[in-house]
Amino acid sequence: MKQVLTGTTVLEYAQYLAGPFCGAVLAEMGANVIKIEPPGGAGDRLTNGPFAPNGEGLMFLMSARNKKGITLNLEKPRGKELFKELVRKSDVLVENVSLQAKKQLGFTYEELCQCNPGIILTEVSGFGTDGSDSDRLGFDISAQAESGIMAITGFPDGPGTRCAIGFIDMSTALYAAFGTAMALLHKARTGEGQRVQAALMDTALACMGFQGTLAEYELMHQERPRMGNEGYHAFADCFMASDGPIIIAAPNDTTWKRMARLIGHPELRDDPRFANNEARWTNRAAAYPIIREWASQRGRSEIVELLGKNGVPCGPVNTVAEAYNNPYIQARDLLARLPLEGVGMVPHPRVPVRMSKTPGRIECAAPKAGQDNERVYGELLGLSVRQLKELRLEGVI
């Protein structure tokens, strides 16, 4: 079955997670993604954990799958020439290089347009390329910190806490992939390329803003406190069932009344202390002991069966092992398995977008550094085996 981005050539010059994950999304949807690394391989191949038994970085393997791998030394004049030739043959360049490095290497957007006026440049950065902090490097954890996310995450008696999963990196990558897809649609209609920017700090502030926190501060000068697992302005928390922790939430009046009936406390439905979300949040200290006692007498599966399947949001707080062994993964076919030399089959998460006519596919494992040099340089640029040998000897590829 043909994929939606089949026939689209994407160059990727990016490391770590946000830029490479953007490329992985495009590759899974059919794009021919060519990953460019310096000779010997990029620094994040063997330095970013967790690591497989053979020492390879698992995060690198996840984001480099489905891609062709070539090496290119952009600091050498001939390397820069080859890079520009690749740009001429491509539709998209995904990169997360610092602004200063781009100027030194010679591939600012204006310079790339001289090579290919229709190029789509997808820039993934920490703070954008045109703001007051455009010269700063950014990482997921710094974006969580500076955006205020960490200030409202954690328990009241502790410091601000980061989310251990790089959700800002991954969300930025998804925004970058979305922007790239929109740019490709515009190009198909008009023939025009354009510049697509996705910044970690922009994403983090969007995550905060869409929760209403920034508007809440501007309008009422109110800052949300850290509340652990409690919900803001609605009933929600983590309770201990007889066999482990579980989240239970009642985000609106209908759900609250339904929950009260299901747990055998119908009197809670008409109690004025719990008449609406604001009242329930204000008087949560009176409600929690009731739910806490009820949950402690039941197992998590029993609670999910009773509440979850009757319209009350809830779910066990799973360990990594419990999440991995969740039957949901198999039922939804969320993991593909690809071979890793000396290790065996490695599970890879699919991009969580389902398309009925043009589904994504995971077809090949992450390439070795320079694995596809002959194929890409030969097919795309017409270089001979002899020329490639000379480029290797010169340290260009």
C-alpha positions in Angstrom: 0.0 0.0 0.0 1.4 3.4 -1.0 2.2 5.7 1.9 1.3 9.4 2.0 4.9 10.7 1.8 6.2 8.2 -0.7 8.4 10.0 -3.2 9.4 12.7 -0.7 13.2 13.0 0.0 14.2 14.3 3.4 17.7 15.1 4.5 18.2 14.9 8.3 21.2 16.5 10.0 20.1 16.2 13.6 21.1 14.6 16.9 19.5 13.5 20.2 15.7 13.3 20.2 13.6 16.1 18.9 15.1 16.5 15.4 15.6 12.7 14.8 12.1 11.9 16.0 10.7 14.4 13.5 12.6 12.5 10.8 11.3 9.2 12.2 7.7 10.3 11.9 8.2 11.4 8.3 10.0 8.1 7.5 7.2 6.0 9.0 4.8 7.8 6.7 6.8 6.9 3.6 9.4 9.6 3.2 12.9 8.7 2.0 14.8 10.0 5.0 18.6 10.2 4.6 20.3 10.6 7.9 23.6 12.5 7.6 26.3 11.9 10.2 30.0 12.9 10.4 32.5 10.2 9.4 32.6 7.6 12.2 29.0 8.4 13.3 27.2 11.0 15.3 28.0 11.6 18.9 24.6 10.4 20.1 25.0 6.9 18.7 27.0 5.6 21.7 26.6 8.2 24.3 22.8 8.5 24.9 21.4 5.8 27.2 19.7 3.5 27.9 22.0 1.1 26.2 21.5 -2.3 24.5 23.7 -5.2 25.6 26.0 -4.5 22.7 26.6 -0.9 23.9 24.4 0.8 21.3 22.1 3.6 22.4 18.5 2.5 22.4 17.1 6.0 22.0 19.3 6.4 18.9 18.0 3.0 17.5 14.4 4.1 18.0 14.7 7.4 16.1 17.0 6.2 13.4 15.0 3.3 12.1 13.5 3.4 8.6 16.3 5.8 7.5 19.2 5.5 5.1 22.5 6.4 6.7 25.3 8.4 5.1 28.4 10.1 6.4 29.6 13.6 5.4 32.2 16.0 6.8 30.6 19.4 6.4 33.7 21.1 7.7 35.6 20.2 4.5 35.0 22.3 1.3 34.1 19.2 -0.7 31.7 18.1 2.0 29.9 21.4 1.8 29.7 21.0 -2.0 28.2 17.6 -1.7 25.7 18.8 1.0 24.5 21.5 -1.4 24.1 18.9 -4.2 22.0 16.8 -1.8 19.9 19.8 -1.0 19.2 20.3 -4.7 17.9 16.8 -5.0 15.7 17.0 -1.8 12.4 18.3 -0.7 13.0 18.8 3.0 16.0 19.4 5.3 15.4 18.6 9.0 18.1 20.0 11.3 18.7 21.0 14.9 22.1 22.8 14.4 22.8 26.0 16.4 22.3 29.3 14.6 26.1 30.0 14.8 27.0 26.6 13.4 24.6 27.0 10.5 26.2 30.3 9.6 29.7 28.7 9.8 28.6 25.7 7.8 26.9 27.8 5.2 23.4 26.4 5.3 21.2 29.2 6.5 17.8 29.3 4.9 18.8 32.0 2.5 21.9 30.0 1.4 19.8 26.8 1.0 17.3 28.6 -1.2 20.1 29.6 -3.6 20.7 25.8 -4.0 17.0 24.8 -4.1 14.3 27.6 -4.1 11.7 25.0 -3.3 13.5 23.5 -0.3 11.5 23.2 3.0 13.8 23.8 5.9 12.5 22.4 9.2 14.5 23.9 12.0 14.2 22.3 15.5 15.8 24.4 18.2 15.7 25.3 21.8 14.6 28.9 21.6 13.9 29.6 17.9 16.0 31.5 15.5 14.7 35.0 15.8 14.1 35.7 19.5 16.3 37.2 22.2 17.6 33.7 23.2 18.2 32.4 19.7 21.9 31.8 20.4 21.2 29.5 23.3 21.1 25.8 23.2 18.1 24.2 24.7 17.1 20.8 26.0 13.9 19.2 27.2 14.7 19.6 30.9 15.6 23.3 30.5 12.3 23.9 28.6 10.4 22.2 31.4 12.1 24.4 33.9 11.9 27.8 32.2 8.3 27.4 31.0 7.0 26.9 34.6 6.0 23.3 34.1 8.4 22.1 36.8 7.0 24.7 39.2 3.6 23.1 39.2 4.8 19.5 39.1 5.5 17.6 42.3 4.2 17.6 45.8 3.6 20.8 47.9 6.4 20.0 50.4 9.0 19.2 47.8 10.9 21.0 44.9 9.6 21.4 41.4 9.9 18.1 39.5 10.6 17.3 35.9 8.8 14.7 33.9 11.3 11.9 33.3 10.1 11.2 29.8 11.2 13.9 27.3 7.7 14.9 26.3 8.8 18.4 25.3 11.3 16.9 22.9 8.8 14.6 21.4 6.0 17.1 21.3 8.3 19.5 19.5 9.2 16.8 17.0 5.5 16.2 16.3 4.9 19.9 15.8 7.9 19.9 13.4 6.6 16.9 11.5 3.1 18.5 11.3 4.6 21.8 10.1 6.6 19.9 7.5 3.6 18.1 6.2 1.7 21.3 5.9 4.6 22.9 4.1 4.7 19.9 1.7 0.9 20.4 1.1 1.5 24.1 0.3 4.4 23.2 -2.0 2.2 20.7 -3.9 -0.3 23.4 -4.5 2.0 26.3 -5.3 5.5 25.0 -5.9 6.8 27.2 -3.0 9.1 25.9 -0.3 9.3 27.6 3.1 10.9 27.7 6.5 9.3 25.6 9.3 10.4 26.4 12.9 9.7 24.3 16.0 11.3 25.3 19.3 11.3 23.4 22.6 10.5 26.5 24.6 7.6 27.4 22.3 6.2 23.9 22.8 6.6 24.0 26.6 4.9 27.3 26.8 2.1 26.1 24.5 1.6 23.1 26.9 1.3 25.5 29.8 -0.9 27.9 27.9 -3.4 25.4 26.6 -4.0 24.4 30.2 -5.1 27.9 31.0 -2.3 28.6 33.4 -0.9 31.6 31.7 -4.3 33.2 31.2 -5.1 32.5 34.8 -2.0 34.4 35.9 -2.6 37.3 33.6 -6.3 37.7 34.5 -6.2 36.9 38.2 -2.5 37.0 39.1 -2.9 33.4 40.4 -0.2 30.8 40.2 -1.1 27.2 40.5 0.7 25.4 43.4 2.3 22.0 43.3 -0.4 19.5 44.2 1.1 16.1 43.6 -1.4 13.8 41.8 -4.5 15.9 42.7 -6.5 17.5 40.0 -6.7 21.2 39.5 -10.3 22.5 40.0 -11.7 19.0 39.7 -11.7 15.8 41.7 -8.8 13.6 40.9 -6.0 11.9 42.8 -3.9 8.7 43.3 -5.4 6.3 45.8 -4.0 3.0 47.2 -6.0 0.0 46.2 -5.4 -3.3 48.0 -2.8 -4.3 45.4 -1.2 -1.0 44.4 -1.8 2.7 43.4 -4.6 3.7 41.1 -5.7 7.1 39.6 -9.4 8.0 40.0 -11.0 11.1 38.6 -14.4 12.7 38.4 -13.9 15.8 36.1 -17.5 16.9 35.9 -20.9 16.8 37.7 -22.2 13.8 35.7 -19.1 11.7 36.4 -19.1 12.7 40.1 -22.7 11.5 40.6 -22.0 8.3 38.6 -19.0 7.6 40.8 -20.9 8.3 44.0 -23.5 5.7 43.0 -21.0 3.1 41.9 -19.0 3.2 45.1 -22.2 2.9 47.2 -22.3 6.5 48.5 -25.3 8.1 46.8 -25.5 10.8 49.5 -22.4 12.4 47.9 -24.5 13.3 44.8 -26.6 15.9 46.6 -24.2 17.0 49.2 -23.8 20.8 48.8 -20.1 20.5 49.6 -19.7 18.6 46.3 -22.2 20.4 44.2 -19.8 21.4 41.4 -16.1 21.2 40.4 -15.2 24.3 42.4 -17.0 23.0 45.5 -15.5 19.6 45.2 -12.0 21.0 44.8 -12.4 23.4 47.8 -13.8 20.5 50.0 -11.6 17.8 48.6 -10.3 17.0 52.1 -13.8 15.8 53.1 -14.2 13.6 50.0 -10.8 12.0 49.8 -11.1 9.8 53.0 -14.3 8.3 51.6 -12.7 7.4 48.3 -9.5 6.3 50.0 -11.3 3.8 52.3 -13.4 2.4 49.5 -10.4 1.9 47.1 -8.3 0.3 49.9 -10.8 -2.6 50.1 -10.6 -3.5 46.4 -8.0 -4.5 43.8 -7.1 -2.3 40.9 -8.6 -4.6 38.3 -11.9 -4.6 40.3 -11.9 -0.8 40.4 -11.2 -0.5 36.7 -14.0 -3.0 35.9 -16.5 -1.2 38.1 -15.6 2.5 37.5 -13.5 2.5 34.3 -16.0 0.5 32.3 -18.9 2.6 33.5 -17.7 6.0 32.5 -15.5 7.1 35.4 -11.8 7.8 34.4 -9.4 5.6 36.3 -6.3 3.4 35.7 -3.6 1.6 37.6 -0.3 3.4 38.2 1.7 0.7 36.3 5.4 0.0 36.6 7.5 -0.2 33.4 7.2 -4.0 33.5 3.4 -3.8 34.0 3.0 -1.3 31.2 5.2 -3.5 28.9 3.1 -6.6 29.6 -0.3 -4.7 29.2 -2.4 -6.7 26.8 -3.4 -3.4 25.2 0.0 -3.2 23.5 -0.6 -6.4 21.6 -4.3 -5.7 20.9 -3.3 -2.4 19.3 -0.1 -3.7 17.7 1.9 -0.8 19.2 5.3 -2.4 19.0 7.3 -3.6 16.0 10.4 -5.7 16.4 13.6 -5.1 14.5 16.9 -7.0 14.6 20.0 -5.7 16.4 23.3 -7.4 15.7 24.5 -9.5 18.6 21.3 -8.8 20.6 18.3 -10.2 18.8 14.9 -8.6 18.2 14.3 -5.1 19.7 10.8 -3.7 20.3 10.2 -0.3 18.6 7.1 1.8 19.4 5.1 2.8 16.3 4.2 6.4 15.7 0.8 6.7 17.4 -1.1 7.9 14.4 -3.5 5.5 12.6 -4.4 6.2 8.9 -6.8 3.8 7.2 -5.7 4.5 3.6 -2.0 5.3 4.0 -0.8 3.7 7.2 2.7 4.1 8.5 5.2 1.3 8.4 8.4 0.3 10.2 10.5 -1.5 7.7 14.2 -1.5 8.7 16.4 -1.0 11.7 18.7 2.0 12.3 21.6 2.1 9.7 25.2 1.8 10.6 27.2 5.0 10.1 27.7 5.4 6.4 25.9 2.2 5.6 24.1 3.7 2.5 26.9 5.9 1.2 27.3 4.0 -2.1 23.5 3.8 -2.6 22.7 7.4 -1.8 25.7 9.1 -3.4 25.5 6.8 -6.4 21.8 7.0 -7.1 21.1 10.5 -6.0 24.3 12.3 -7.1 25.7 9.8 -9.7 29.1 9.3 -7.9 31.1 6.3 -8.9 32.7 3.7 -6.6 36.1 5.2 -7.4 35.0 8.7 -6.5 33.5 7.4 -3.2 36.8 5.7 -2.4 38.6 9.0 -3.0 36.2 10.8 -0.8 36.7 8.3 2.0 40.4 8.6 1.8 40.1 12.4 2.0 37.9 12.2 5.1 34.9 13.8 3.3 32.6 10.8 3.9 
